[in-house]
Amino acid sequence: MEVQVNGEWRAFPEGTTVAGLVEALGAAPQGIAVALDGEVVRRGDWAEVVVPAGARLEILTAVQGG
């Protein structure tokens, strides 16, 4: 299936969860937030939320500083 991650179309297996997608991208789960089609997905729900084909995901990294 194709999904858009941070503006770039990427292919993932059908049934991929948010947690699986973050892992497949090699992103460390600490310090990031994920929005699926404009809605933030709680970290505790990542393992259960299946990403649908054509979805738009934004993966944001927390930045410290001022």
C-alpha positions in Angstrom: 0.0 0.0 0.0 1.1 3.6 -0.6 1.0 6.2 2.2 2.3 9.7 2.3 4.9 10.3 5.1 6.0 13.9 5.6 5.0 14.7 2.1 6.7 11.7 0.4 4.8 8.7 -0.9 6.2 5.4 0.5 5.2 1.8 0.2 4.4 -0.4 3.2 2.7 -3.8 3.6 -1.1 -3.9 4.1 -2.0 -3.9 7.7 1.0 -1.9 8.9 0.4 -0.2 12.2 1.7 3.2 13.2 4.3 1.4 15.5 5.4 -0.8 12.6 5.7 2.2 10.2 7.8 4.2 12.7 10.0 1.1 13.2 10.3 0.5 9.4 11.4 4.1 9.0 14.2 3.6 11.6 12.9 6.4 13.8 13.4 6.2 17.5 10.0 6.3 19.1 11.2 8.6 21.9 10.7 12.2 21.3 8.4 12.0 18.2 4.7 12.5 17.6 2.7 11.0 14.8 -0.4 12.5 13.1 -2.5 10.4 10.9 -4.7 12.3 8.4 -4.4 15.4 10.6 -5.1 13.7 14.0 -2.4 13.0 16.6 -2.2 9.3 17.4 -1.5 8.7 21.1 1.7 6.7 21.6 -0.2 4.1 23.6 -2.4 3.5 20.5 0.4 3.1 18.0 0.4 -0.7 18.1 -3.3 -1.0 17.5 -3.9 1.8 14.9 -3.6 0.3 11.3 -2.5 2.8 8.7 -5.0 2.7 5.7 -3.8 2.9 2.1 -3.6 6.5 0.9 -3.2 7.9 4.4 -1.2 11.1 5.1 1.2 10.8 8.1 3.3 13.5 9.7 6.1 12.3 11.9 7.4 15.2 14.0 10.6 15.2 16.2 10.6 17.2 19.4 13.3 19.9 19.5 14.6 21.4 22.6 15.8 25.0 22.9 14.7 28.5 22.8 
